[in-house]
Amino acid sequence: MTVMRHGGNFLAFVELVSDRVTSFEPYPFSIPAIASLRNRLRFSPGATLFVGENGSGKSTLIEAIAVAAGFNAEGGTSNFRFSTRSSESGLHRCIRLARTERRPRTGFFLRAESFFNVATAIEELDQEPGGRRVIDSYGGRSLHEQSHGESFMAVVEHRFGAGGLYILDEPEAALSVQRQIELLRELHLHVVEKGSQLVVATHSPVLMALPGALIYQLGDEGITRIEYEQTAAYRLTRDFLADRTKFLE
């Protein structure tokens, strides 16, 4: 793989607008990573990754960024407006998402936990009379008639276009290791050849290996920049594969 040189460069930074926060005691402002957004967090023009343990605030932050960028909280394109169950935090109303002068040609919010709802919304739209079938933009085959992993890859391979803003929340949840490597390749090509910008929350040491990505670790210390080899996911996976018996004991 070549090193990232391009990217879409649509989002510049995100920061918390403290005047809009009435208290830092309730969720989600009590999460150290969210509270640390009082310091401006810059995006890479190519790919920005959020990593950290469960409960560190990755999904909360990426959801707020997606909603502030104009996407539906449950996922999809900016044209999706369905709501199965409103569960998003109010964080999107308390952040400032700074855009550059460039505008994406397309975009998508791919969220593992509510992807089923996106697939259902597509089917419901196609039951309405008239117009081109929505599912044709996703490969032409019902996402519900594919495995979870196959449907994820169908979205990336068919719906993700050049010059897009793509926000992904734990996309590895439905993917085998082989499929994660395929996704890694697709995302890399989107940045270096198709001029897209990515913001991804992930636990996957495979996806964290995206060449040239800016990696932020969320934790008790807030948000810190980290190199790939310093991530816990990389170190634990490396050590486990080197001596799995030690871990099992």
Secondary structure by P-SEA (a helix, b strand, c coil): ccccccccccccbbbbcccccccccccccccccccccccbbbbbccbbbbbbcccccaaaaaaaaaaaacccccccccccccccccccccccccbbbbbccccccccbbbbcccaaaaaaaaaaaaaccccccccccccccccccccaaaaaaaaaacccccbbbbbbccccccccaaaaaaaaaaaaaaacccbbbbbbbbccccccccccccccccccccbbbbcccccaaaaaaaaaaaccccccc
